[in-house]
């Protein structure tokens, strides 16, 4: 809309910026709820069964569970699950502005723990992938490996700019780290969303994760959130109101998809 047609006192750019920020909040709400449901799932499915003395049940739930004779690999798996729970809760808390403002000390130490866990879980994941022949097809191993490498690179950049006191740049790298750290969760959300949309029978999928749809989701689970995030960063910097509104629409669509997928995964875990 041109300035001559705009209503008196109405700031189109400010409204567009507000729409962009609102779309980010609309995405974060179902994402946070879905990730906390994921943390609940990890605690119930793995920690509770372990405390009950039924560790063998893990192999009924995991694509590759505990392997007899592979002590280091099994330890890596346990560490990976513990970290998944910790970072899922801690990561979402890092993104809440009110928490950052009200508890800056907690924010700093929780962030340090999150970055440390990012490195540990990535190394554990790489070890499990490349030492276990039963992990999955090559496409899955390569996608998870790329995801793990990106996590470590982004985490290092997050720390670098925090130490340099370049807070705006630090925040951007922290968000990138959060997106790639959430790759496994995004994968589950995408499958749940596809299952709801297709009525449960997702075309192009195989039980061994070797189907064409599996291949796309393997990489889209961490590449697509990064692409949308970079688009969001671009729109925030761009003075064009049209760019901001268009990006807000895209992020809002992603929020709907995330909400559908998070609902699907959460219901599957809670009703299990």
Backbone as a ProteinNet text record, in pm:
[ID]
protein_1_A
[PRIMARY]
XXXXXXXXXXXXXXXXXXXXXXXXXXXXXXXXXXXXXXXXXXXXXXXXXXXXXXXXXXXXXXXXXXXXXXXXXXXXXXXXXXXXXXXXXXXXXXXXXXXXXXXXXXXXXXXXXXXXXXXXXXXXXXXXXXXXXXXXXXXXXXXXXXXXXXXXXXXXXXXXXXXXXXXXXXXXXXXXXXXXXXXXXXXXXXXXXXXXXXXXXXXXXXXXXXXXXXXXXXXXXXXXXXXXXXXXXXXXXXXXXXXXXXXXXXXXXXXXXXXXXXXXXXXXXXXX
[TERTIARY]
85.5	0	89.2	60.9	142.3	113.7	211.5	195.4	74.1	40.6	-72.7	-205.8	-209.6	-334.5	-343.5	-232.1	-231.7	-315.1	-375.8	-455.7	-364.5	-412.7	-331.6	-285.2	-155.6	-101.1	-68.2	-97.3	-71.5	67.6	151.9	289.8	296.5	304.1	305.1	424.8	541.2	662	654.9	606.7	595.6	494.1	384.1	283.8	340.2	419.5	480.5	581.4	660.1	756.7	685.3	574.5	495.7	440	394	341.9	451.7	572.9	685.5	718.6	724.9	755.1	644.7	520.6	408.4	413.6	451.5	461.1	566.7	675.7	780.5	727.2	648.5	588.6	489.3	411.1	314	382.7	504.2	580.1	637.7	688.6	758.6	665.8	542.5	451.2	429.4	386	370.9	504.8	612.8	745	785.5	765.2	801.2	716.7	586.4	498.1	538.1	565.4	603.7	736.2	831.9	961.9	952.9	871	854	782.7	692.5	628.2	731.4	827.4	935.1	1020.8	1050.5	1127.5	1052.4	921.4	839.3	846.2	840.8	848.8	981.4	1091.3	1223.1	1229.6	1178.5	1181.4	1096.9	979.9	889.5	934.6	972.5	1005	1139.8	1234.3	1369.8	1414.1	1400.2	1445.8	1357.6	1226.7	1134.5	1151.9	1168.3	1186.4	1319.9	1422.3	1552.6	1544.6	1478	1463	1380	1290.4	1208.6	1281.7	1406.1	1485.5	1452.4	1391.8	1351	1422.8	1556.4	1634.5	1617.8	1590	1573.1	1460.6	1365.4	1253	1299.7	1418.4	1469.9	1480.5	1519.5	1538.5	1407.1	1294.8	1165.1	1123.7	1192.9	1153.9	1253.8	1381	1486.4	1517.3	1555.3	1596.8	1718.2	1812.3	1925.8	1940.3	1913.9	1918.6	2049.4	2038.3	2155.7	2207.8	2338.4	2402.3	2491.2	2469.1	2546.9	2695.3	2779.7	2923.8	2979.5	2892.1	2937.7	2921.8	3014.3	3003.7	3010.4	3109	3125.4	3004.3	2957.2	2841.2	2716.6	2699.3	2583.6	2591	2713.2	2730.7	2698	2743.5	2714.7	2564.4	2492.4	2347	2281.2	2323.9	2266.5	2293.7	2418	2454.5	2369.2	2350	2270.9	2127.7	2068.5	1930.9	1920.2	2016.3	2014.8	2026.7	2120.1	2140.3	2017.4	1951.8	1831.1	1726.1	1712.9	1616.1	1657.7	1784.3	1833.3	1824.5	1874	1879.5	1742.2	1650.7	1516.3	1447	1461.6	1405.1	1487.6	1619.3	1706.8	1709.2	1700.4	1706	1588.2	1469.1	1351.1	1355.4	1406.9	1416.3	1512	1614.8	1709.5	1645.6	1537.9	1476.4	1365.7	1334.7	1227.9	1287.3	1253	1312	1290.6	1173.8	1144.1	1238.6	1277.3	1372.3	1510.6	1550	1679.7	1687.5	1578.4	1579.4	1568	1483	1458.2	1569.1	1634.5	1736.9	1859.2	1933.2	2049.7	2158.2	2176.2	2278.2	2238.8	2110.7	2061.9	2078.8	2047.6	2058.7	2202.5	2298.1	2438.4	2483	2453.1	2499.3	2421.9	2292.9	2214.2	2264.5	2303.6	2358.5	2491	2576.4	2704.2	2683.4	2588.5	2557.3	2502.8	2417.1	2356.6	2464.8	2559.4	2665.5	2754.3	2787.8	2868.3	2796.7	2667.3	2590.3	2578.4	2580	2573.6	2694.9	2811.7	2933.3	2931.9	2893.2	2896.2	2799.4	2675.2	2575.4	2611.7	2676.2	2716.8	2826.4	2922.6	3030.7	2975.3	2882.4	2821.3	2743.4	2669.6	2591.5	2682.9	2791.2	2885.8	2949.5	2980.7	3040.7	2943.2	2817.1	2718.4	2694.3	2690.5	2660.9	2769.3	2893.8	3003.9	3068.5	3015.7	3067.2	2962.1	2839.5	2732.9	2677.5	2688.5	2644.9	2493.4	2422.9	2276.4	2203.9	2277.4	2213.5	2107.9	2131.8	2035.8	2105.4	2032.5	2092.6	2195.3	2279.9	2385.4	2328.5	2212.7	2153.7	2121	2073.8	2041.7	2169.4	2269.8	2396.3	2461.3	2456	2516.8	2440.3	2307.9	2229.1	2249.6	2251.7	2272.9	2415.2	2510.2	2649.3	2662	2598.3	2601.4	2535.5	2424.2	2355.2	2447.3	2517.1	2607	2721.4	2776.6	2885.7	2836.5	2718.1	2661.8	2637	2590.9	2568.5	2698.4	2808.2	2935.5	2988.1	2973.4	3019.2	2938.2	2805.7	2719	2739.5	2758.2	2781.4	2911.2	3014.1	3142.4	3126.5	3049.4	3026.6	2945.2	2851.1	2771.8	2861	2952.3	3045.3	3139.8	3189.2	3284	3226.7	3104.1	3046.6	2995.3	2965.4	2930	3052.7	3167.2	3291.4	3336	3303.4	3339.5	3239.7	3135.5	3031.5	2955.7	2951.3	2870.3	2735.1	2652.2	2533	2433.2	2411.2	2316.3	2360.2	2489.5	2541.9	2535.2	2567.3	2558.8	2417.8	2316.1	2177	2142.6	2190.5	2159.7	2221.8	2347	2411.3	2347.3	2300.7	2232.4	2103.2	2031.1	1908.7	1939.7	2047.5	2088.4	2123.2	2192.8	2228.5	2103.7	2006.9	1882.2	1811.9	1810.2	1741.8	1806	1939	2003.2	2004.1	2008	1997.9	1860.5	1761.3	1624.7	1594.9	1697.3	1677.1	1597.8	1631.1	1559.6	1413.4	1388.7	1250.3	1175.8	1239.7	1177	1143.8	1231	1204.6	1075.7	1059.5	937.5	814.3	829.6	718.9	678.9	777.9	747.6	675.1	719.4	651.4	509.3	492.6	358.9	266.6	319.6	239.6	199	294.5	264	162.1	173.8	80.3	-61.4	-74.4	-207.4	-266	-181.8	-228.3	-267.3	-190.2	-214.3	-304	-348.5	-435.1	-360.8	-232.3	-154.2	-65.1	-92.5	-11.4	75.9	198.7	287.9	355.9	329.4	393.7	543.7	617.3	761	842.4	782.5	856.4	875.5	987.4	1017.9	1054.8	1035.7	1065.4	1212.5	1300	1444	1491.5	1397	1427.3	1497.7	1475.3	1545.4	1458.4	1331.7	1242.6	1274.5	1222	1248.9	1197.8	1081.1	1030.4	1119.5	1166.4	1260.7	1385.3	1435.2	1555.6	1533.5	1418.5	1387.6	1375.3	1301.9	1280.4	1411.1	1498.4	1626.4	1702.1	1705.8	1779.4	1692.5	1564.5	1475	1457.6	1476.9	1455.2	1544.9	1660.8	1745.6	1778	1767.3	1795	1678.1	1555.9	1439.2	1423.4	1433.3	1425	1533.7	1653.1	1760.4	1727.3	1671.7	1635.3	1529.6	1428.1	1322.1	1379.3	1469.4	1531.3	1611.7	1689.6	1768	1676.6	1564.8	1467.7	1411.9	1388.2	1338.8	1442.2	1568.6	1675.6	1682.1	1671.2	1676.3	1560.8	1442	1324.1	1333.6	1392.5	1407.6	1497.3	1602.1	1696.3	1643.9	1559.1	1512	1406.3	1420.3	1322.7	1188.6	1182.2	1059.5	948.3	835.7	720.7	666.4	670.5	619.8	700.4	833	918.9	885.4	863.1	830.4	696.4	597.9	465.2	469.9	540	550.9	621.3	727.2	799.4	713.6	637.3	546.5	445.4	399.3	304.7	370.5	496.2	568	591.9	636.6	661.8	532	422	292	249.3	274.8	246.2	330.7	457.3	544.3	492.9	436.5	379.5	261.9	180.2	66.3	116.3	214.3	270.8	335	407.8	471	366	259.3	152.5	86.4	59.1	-2.5	89.7	217.6	313.2	339.5	350.9	374.5	255.2	134.8	14.8	15.9	49.6	52.5	152.6	273.4	376.1	340.6	291.3	257.6	147.3	44	-65	-17.9	71.1	123.3	202.1	280.1	360.8	275.5	183.9	102.6	5.7	-52	-151.1	-87.4	43.9	111.3	93
-118.5	0	123.7	216.2	336.5	426.6	518.5	609.9	700.5	733.3	823.3	758.1	624.2	553.9	509	517.7	470.6	562.6	505.3	583.5	675.1	795.5	889.8	827.3	842	789.5	641.6	574.4	430	407.6	336.3	309.9	169.2	160.3	30.6	-54.8	6.9	-69.4	-125	-41.6	-88.3	-201.9	-190.5	-297.4	-424.9	-410.5	-527.6	-592.8	-510.4	-562.3	-634.3	-578.2	-641.3	-775.4	-781	-906.4	-1012.9	-969.8	-1062.5	-1117.8	-1031	-1075.5	-1165.9	-1130.9	-1213.3	-1352.8	-1362.1	-1493.4	-1579.7	-1517.1	-1592.7	-1647.7	-1567.7	-1613.1	-1726.1	-1711.5	-1815.3	-1947.3	-1940.2	-2063.6	-2120.1	-2031.4	-2077.4	-2148.1	-2104.1	-2162.2	-2311.9	-2355.4	-2500.3	-2573.5	-2505.1	-2567.7	-2597.6	-2502.7	-2523.2	-2634	-2629.6	-2733.2	-2870.1	-2875.7	-3001.8	-3053.9	-2964.3	-3008.4	-3054.2	-2988.7	-3034.4	-3169.6	-3191.7	-3323.2	-3428.3	-3388.3	-3478.8	-3514.2	-3414.3	-3439.7	-3535.8	-3517.4	-3608.3	-3750.6	-3758.8	-3889	-3957.8	-3885	-3942.7	-3992.1	-3910.1	-3947.4	-4071.9	-4076.8	-4189.3	-4317	-4304.1	-4422.2	-4484	-4402.5	-4453.8	-4447.8	-4334.1	-4323.9	-4406.4	-4397.6	-4472	-4622.5	-4667.3	-4811.4	-4859.5	-4773.8	-4811.3	-4823.3	-4727.6	-4732.5	-4852.5	-4897.7	-5015.3	-5145.3	-5135.8	-5254.1	-5318.7	-5242	-5297.5	-5224.4	-5219.2	-5149.5	-5214.9	-5344.5	-5415.3	-5359.9	-5289.8	-5231.4	-5121.2	-5067	-4961.2	-5009.5	-5135.1	-5188.5	-5202.9	-5197.2	-5202.7	-5064.8	-4960.4	-4823.8	-4752	-4789	-4720.6	-4792.7	-4712.4	-4770.7	-4859.7	-4814.4	-4895	-4870.5	-4971.9	-4956.6	-5005.4	-5075.4	-5129.4	-5249.2	-5254.9	-5362.6	-5442	-5571.3	-5656.7	-5653.9	-5630.9	-5628.5	-5493.7	-5395.7	-5263	-5165.4	-5175	-5094.5	-4945.5	-4903.9	-4761.1	-4708.8	-4786.7	-4744.6	-4733.5	-4826.3	-4821.5	-4701.4	-4671.7	-4553	-4426.8	-4425.2	-4310.5	-4293.7	-4404.4	-4399.1	-4340.9	-4388.9	-4338.8	-4189.6	-4149.4	-4007	-3925.1	-3978.8	-3909.8	-3887.2	-3986.7	-3975.6	-3876.6	-3881.9	-3788.7	-3645.4	-3625.3	-3491.1	-3443.5	-3535.8	-3499.2	-3439.7	-3498.5	-3446.9	-3309.7	-3296.7	-3172	-3055.4	-3078	-2966.5	-2931.5	-3027	-2997.1	-2896.4	-2915.3	-2819.6	-2691.7	-2707.3	-2591.2	-2504	-2565.2	-2488.4	-2395.5	-2442.5	-2356.7	-2242.3	-2269.8	-2163.9	-2053.8	-2089.7	-1989.7	-1889.5	-1929.8	-1844.3	-1754.4	-1766.4	-1685.4	-1555	-1440	-1312.1	-1281.2	-1316.2	-1286.7	-1361.2	-1483.3	-1560.2	-1494.8	-1450.6	-1384.4	-1258.5	-1183.8	-1057.2	-1080.3	-1173.3	-1195.5	-1276.9	-1363.7	-1451.1	-1457.6	-1347.8	-1346	-1445.7	-1468.8	-1565.4	-1706	-1739.9	-1870	-1880.9	-1773.7	-1774.8	-1804.9	-1742.9	-1763.9	-1906.6	-1956.1	-2090.8	-2199.3	-2176.5	-2270.8	-2273.9	-2156.5	-2149.2	-2222.6	-2207.6	-2278.2	-2429.1	-2472.4	-2615.1	-2664.4	-2584.4	-2621	-2638.7	-2546.3	-2555	-2676.3	-2699.9	-2817.6	-2945	-2952.7	-3071.1	-3086.8	-2974.2	-2979.6	-3053.8	-3023.6	-3091.3	-3238.8	-3265.7	-3403.6	-3491.9	-3442.5	-3525	-3545.5	-3446	-3459.2	-3564.8	-3560.8	-3659.4	-3799.3	-3809.4	-3939.4	-3991.5	-3901.5	-3942.1	-3989.5	-3916.5	-3956.1	-4090.3	-4112.8	-4241.1	-4355.8	-4337.6	-4444.3	-4471.7	-4363.6	-4379.4	-4458.3	-4423.2	-4479.1	-4602	-4649.2	-4774.2	-4884.1	-4850.4	-4950.2	-4967.7	-5089	-5116.4	-5115.8	-5125.2	-5137.9	-5005.1	-4893.4	-4765	-4730.2	-4759.8	-4724.8	-4711.9	-4673.5	-4656.8	-4544.6	-4543.8	-4442.3	-4300.9	-4282	-4147.4	-4094.9	-4182.6	-4142	-4112.6	-4198.7	-4177.8	-4045.5	-4015.2	-3891.4	-3768.7	-3776.6	-3661	-3634.3	-3739.5	-3722	-3671.6	-3719.9	-3674.3	-3526.2	-3484.7	-3343.6	-3258.1	-3306.7	-3235.6	-3219.1	-3325.6	-3321.2	-3222.7	-3221.2	-3128.1	-2984.1	-2958.3	-2823.4	-2779.8	-2871.3	-2839.1	-2788.9	-2860.8	-2823.1	-2691.5	-2671.2	-2545.7	-2428.2	-2442.6	-2334	-2307	-2413.3	-2395.9	-2319.8	-2351.5	-2281	-2133.2	-2102.9	-1963.7	-1890.4	-1961.4	-1901.7	-1859.2	-1946.5	-1916.1	-1803.2	-1807.4	-1706.1	-1565.2	-1546.5	-1412.1	-1371.7	-1470.7	-1438	-1385.4	-1450.1	-1405.9	-1270	-1242.7	-1113.7	-1004	-1038.4	-944.9	-885.7	-957.5	-916.1	-987.5	-934	-1004.5	-1032.5	-935.7	-958.2	-1075	-1076.7	-1186.4	-1317.1	-1309.9	-1427.7	-1485.9	-1399.2	-1446	-1517.9	-1465	-1528.8	-1668.4	-1680.4	-1812.1	-1907.3	-1852.6	-1936.2	-1993.5	-1911	-1959.4	-2065	-2044.7	-2146.6	-2277.9	-2266.7	-2386.3	-2457.9	-2381.6	-2441	-2516.8	-2460.3	-2524.7	-2658.2	-2661.7	-2787.7	-2887.3	-2836.4	-2925.4	-2992	-2927.3	-2980	-3067.8	-3105	-3181.3	-3309.2	-3386.1	-3512.4	-3484.8	-3380.6	-3345.1	-3298.4	-3214.9	-3169.1	-3287.3	-3387.9	-3505.1	-3573.7	-3591.3	-3653.6	-3568.1	-3436.8	-3345.1	-3353.2	-3360	-3367.7	-3496.7	-3607.6	-3735.1	-3733.1	-3676.8	-3670.6	-3582.2	-3469.9	-3379.9	-3448.1	-3517	-3589.2	-3699.4	-3768.1	-3877	-3823.6	-3707.8	-3648.9	-3602.8	-3539.2	-3486.7	-3599.6	-3708.9	-3819.7	-3928.3	-3910.6	-4010.4	-4128.9	-4114.4	-4219.9	-4299.8	-4299.6	-4376.1	-4279.2	-4259	-4161.5	-4226.2	-4177	-4236	-4211.1	-4305.3	-4288.4	-4315.8	-4383.7	-4417.6	-4568.3	-4606.6	-4747.3	-4765.3	-4886.5	-4913.2	-4892.3	-4914.7	-4897.1	-4756.5	-4664.4	-4521.9	-4499.4	-4586.4	-4575.3	-4520.4	-4487.5	-4437.5	-4294.6	-4248.9	-4111.6	-4005	-4029.1	-3934.2	-3933.2	-4052.2	-4059.7	-3976.7	-3985.9	-3912.1	-3761.2	-3715.1	-3572.2	-3526.1	-3601.6	-3562.7	-3566.4	-3663	-3673.5	-3541.1	-3478	-3352.6	-3231	-3237.8	-3124	-3097.5	-3199.8	-3184.8	-3079.2	-3053.7	-2947.4	-2839	-2870.2	-2770.2	-2672.2	-2723.3	-2636.7	-2535.7	-2577.5	-2477.5	-2370.4	-2408	-2310.4	-2211.7	-2261.3	-2174.2	-2073.3	-2120.2	-2029.4	-1928.8	-1973.1	-1882.3	-1773.5	-1812.9	-1713.5	-1615.5	-1665	-1577.1	-1477.8	-1525	-1438.4	-1330.5	-1369.5	-1272	-1166.7	-1213.5	-1122.6	-1022.7	-1073.2	-986.5	-883.8	-921.7	-827.7	-710.9	-741.4	-636.1	-554	-615.6	-550.5	-443.7	-323.6	-217.8	-235.2	-326.6	-344.2	-406.8	-338.3	-391.5	-516.4	-517.3	-633	-758.2	-743	-856.6	-909.3	-817.9	-858.3	-931.8	-880.5	-942.1	-1079.8	-1089.5	-1217.4	-1320.9	-1276.6	-1368.3	-1407.4	-1312.3	-1342.8	-1449.5	-1442.1	-1542.2	-1680	-1683.6	-1810.4	-1870	-1785.9	-1833.9	-1880.6	-1811	-1850.9	-1987	-2011.9	-2144	-2251.4	-2217.2	-2310.9	-2335.5	-2231	-2245.7	-2342.9	-2333	-2425	-2568.2	-2586	-2718.5	-2773.6	-2687	-2730.1	-2768.9	-2689.6	-2719.6	-2853.4	-2879.5	-3007.2	-3122.9	-3109.7	-3216.1	-3236.3	-3125.7	-3135.9	-3201.4	-3166.6	-3229.2	-3379.2	-3416.2	-3557.9	-3636.9	-3585.2	-3656.9	-3659.8	-3549.3	-3542.1	-3640.4	-3648.6	-3740.9	-3886.3	-3912.6	-4049.1	-4089.2	-3995.7	-4026	-4035.3	-3940.9	-3937.2	-4054.5	-4090.7	-4198.3	-4336.6	-4342.8	-4472.3	-4559.4
0	0	0	-83	-90.7	27.3	53.8	166.4	148.6	22.1	-3.1	29.4	26	54.1	198.9	270.6	408.5	497	597.5	691.1	771	806.8	883.8	1014.9	1042.9	1167.1	1163.3	1053.5	1043.9	986.7	1059.2	1018.7	960.7	827.2	761.8	798.2	807.6	841.2	983.2	1075.2	1213.3	1224.3	1151.4	1152.5	1093.5	986.1	923.9	1016.9	1087	1183.9	1297.4	1341.4	1447.3	1401.2	1274.8	1219.4	1213.8	1178.8	1171.7	1310.2	1408.9	1544.9	1599.8	1568.5	1614.7	1554.5	1426.8	1361.4	1429.4	1476	1545.4	1677.4	1748.6	1874	1848.4	1741.7	1705.8	1674.2	1618.5	1593.3	1722.1	1808.4	1927.5	2025.8	2037.6	2136.8	2113.2	1992.2	1972.9	1975.1	1933.2	1936.4	2080.5	2169.9	2310.3	2372.5	2347.9	2402.5	2348.2	2217.9	2156	2207.8	2230.7	2280.1	2425.2	2504	2641.9	2646.1	2552	2541.9	2502.9	2418.1	2378.9	2500.2	2584.1	2705.7	2797.8	2807.8	2888	2831.4	2698.7	2631.9	2662.9	2654.8	2683.7	2827.9	2921.6	3062.7	3089.4	3029.3	3054.2	2984.9	2857.7	2777.5	2813.2	2855.5	2876.8	3023	3087.3	3225.2	3318.7	3300.2	3387.2	3369.8	3246.4	3223.5	3279	3272	3327.2	3478.9	3543.6	3688.5	3732.1	3643.5	3673.7	3642.5	3596	3566	3433.3	3343	3213.8	3100.2	3107.3	3005.8	2869.2	2867.2	2741	2656	2720	2645.6	2551.9	2575.7	2487.9	2344	2327.2	2191.6	2115.7	2187.2	2120.3	2069.5	2116.7	2084	1993.5	2006.8	1931.7	1801.4	1699.3	1571.7	1593.1	1672.2	1717.6	1867.1	1946.9	2091.3	2149.8	2261.6	2327.9	2250	2230.1	2154.4	2248	2255.6	2345.2	2308	2407.6	2385.1	2344.7	2319.6	2277.5	2393.9	2490.7	2612.2	2581.4	2502.5	2472.8	2395.8	2298.6	2221.5	2307.2	2401	2490.1	2584.9	2633.1	2717.4	2637.2	2511.9	2425.4	2407.1	2396.4	2380.7	2505.4	2621.7	2747.6	2762.7	2734.6	2742.6	2646.5	2526.7	2424.7	2472.7	2537.9	2586.2	2702.2	2792.5	2905.6	2855.6	2762.2	2708.9	2633	2560.2	2485.2	2578.1	2696.1	2793.1	2844	2883.1	2942.8	2844.4	2721.4	2625.8	2570.3	2567.4	2517.7	2609.1	2739.5	2833.7	2836.5	2850.1	2862	2738.7	2620.9	2496.5	2480.7	2512.8	2499.9	2601	2721.5	2822.5	2778.1	2701.4	2652.9	2558.5	2492.5	2391.2	2444.9	2572.3	2630.1	2683.4	2623.9	2665.7	2813.3	2865.7	3006	3099.8	3060.7	3141.8	3136.3	3016.9	3003.2	3088.1	3089.8	3165.2	3316	3356.5	3499.2	3566.5	3490.2	3549.2	3458.5	3447.6	3357.8	3395.7	3525.2	3568.6	3523.8	3544.3	3497	3346.5	3273.9	3128.5	3085.1	3150.9	3113.7	3142.1	3261.4	3295.8	3221.5	3199.7	3121.3	2977	2924.9	2790.4	2779.3	2880.8	2880	2883.2	2967.3	2973.6	2840.5	2779.3	2650.6	2543.4	2537.4	2438	2464.6	2592.1	2626.2	2583.8	2614.6	2578.3	2426.7	2355.5	2209.6	2154	2207.4	2162.6	2202.8	2328	2378	2300.1	2281	2211.4	2064.3	2002.4	1862.7	1848.2	1938.8	1935.3	1961.5	2059.2	2089.2	1968.8	1902.2	1784.7	1672.4	1648.2	1542.4	1574	1701.3	1739.8	1712.8	1754.2	1734.4	1586.5	1507.2	1365	1293.7	1318.6	1240.3	1301.3	1416.1	1473.9	1477.1	1438.1	1439.4	1298.8	1247.2	1109.8	1095.8	1206.9	1201.8	1219.3	1211.7	1239.9	1136.3	1009.8	905.1	771.7	667	534.5	534	430.6	421.1	421.7	358.1	352	490.7	580.6	716.8	795.2	777.9	848	806.4	677.2	627.4	676.4	676.9	721.4	870.3	950.6	1094.2	1121	1043.5	1058.6	1024.5	915	876.9	984.4	1037.3	1144.5	1266.2	1302.6	1418.1	1395.9	1274.9	1244.2	1251.7	1197	1202.3	1346.7	1429.7	1570.7	1634.4	1610.5	1672.5	1617.1	1486.2	1425.4	1478.5	1480.6	1526.7	1675.4	1754.3	1897.9	1921.8	1843.7	1856.8	1823.1	1719.6	1681.6	1789	1850.1	1957.8	2073.4	2113.3	2221.4	2181.4	2058.9	2012.6	2025.3	1977.9	1979.7	2117.8	2201.7	2340.3	2412.8	2391.3	2454.8	2401	2274.4	2213.1	2249.3	2325.8	2367.8	2249.1	2137.6	2023.1	2037.5	2122.4	2168.3	2056.5	1966.4	1857	1768.8	1735.2	1653.2	1732.2	1860	1948.2	1948.5	1957.1	1958.5	1828.5	1717.2	1588.7	1580.6	1624.4	1621.6	1723.3	1834.6	1933.7	1875.6	1799.8	1735.3	1630.2	1555.2	1457.6	1527.9	1639.8	1716.1	1765.2	1814	1861.2	1749.6	1630.2	1518.2	1482.1	1471.3	1433.3	1549.2	1672.4	1788.4	1795.1	1736.9	1738.6	1618.1	1541.7	1418.8	1438.2	1542.6	1566.8	1598.4	1676.9	1708.3	1583.6	1502.2	1378.6	1287.4	1285.8	1203.1	1247.6	1376.5	1429.1	1397.6	1410	1381.3	1234.7	1145.9	1002.7	968.3	1024.3	997.8	1054.1	1173.4	1233.3	1150.4	1102.5	1019.8	889.4	825.5	701.8	725.5	839.8	870.9	887.9	953.2	973.1	840.4	758.1	629	533.8	533.9	439.9	497.3	620.7	680.9	738.4	759	824.1	732.8	603.9	508.2	429.2	474	411	290.3	170.5	51.9	50.6	-4.8	-19.4	104.5	202.9	324.7	335.5	395.9	419.9	567.2	617.4	758	790.4	691.7	715.3	682.1	662.5	637.1	503.6	406.2	278	165.2	192.9	89.5	50.2	-64.4	-109.8	-13	47.3	145.8	268.7	308.5	420.3	392.9	269.5	232.5	245.1	195.8	201.6	346.7	428.3	567.9	646.5	615.2	685.6	682.5	565.3	551	583.1	546.5	571	720.5	803.6	947.6	1011.2	950.3	1005.1	902.3	773.1	670.7	657.3	652.5	634.8	749.4	876.9	984.3	972.9	928.4	910.1	799.4	690.9	578.3	622.3	693.5	740.2	839.5	926.5	1022.5	951.7	849.7	776	702.6	652.7	588.4	690.1	810.9	918.4	952	963.5	990	879.1	754.4	639.8	643.9	674.8	678.7	791.1	904	1014.7	975.6	896.5	855.5	738.5	657.1	535.2	568.4	514.8	545.4	475.2	377.3	300.2	384.2	391.4	464	395.8	261.9	187.4	220.5	231	265.5	403.7	497.5	634.1	639.1	568.5	569.1	502.8	389.6	319.9	407.8	475.6	563.8	682.7	736.1	847.2	805.9	681.1	631.5	624.4	577.5	567.9	706.5	800.1	936.2	1001.3	972.4	1027.4	973	844.3	787	855	880.7	951.8	1093.2	1154.5	1288.5	1287.1	1182.3	1169.5	1151.5	1061.6	1039.5	1165	1237.5	1362.2	1465.2	1471.3	1565.4	1536.1	1407.6	1368.9	1403.8	1365.3	1391.3	1539.1	1613.3	1757.9	1827.1	1781.8	1838.7	1810.7	1686.6	1649.9	1731.3	1743.9	1820.7	1969.1	2020.9	2163.8	2198.2	2116.2	2141.6	2133.7	2037.9	2024.1	2147.7	2201.9	2320.3	2446.6	2460.9	2582.9	2589.2	2474	2469.7	2464.4	2455.7	2438.2	2560.9
[MASK]
++++++++++++++++++++++++++++++++++++++++++++++++++++++++++++++++++++++++++++++++++++++++++++++++++++++++++++++++++++++++++++++++++++++++++++++++++++++++++++++++++++++++++++++++++++++++++++++++++++++++++++++++++++++++++++++++++++++++++++++++++++++++++++++++++++++++++++++++

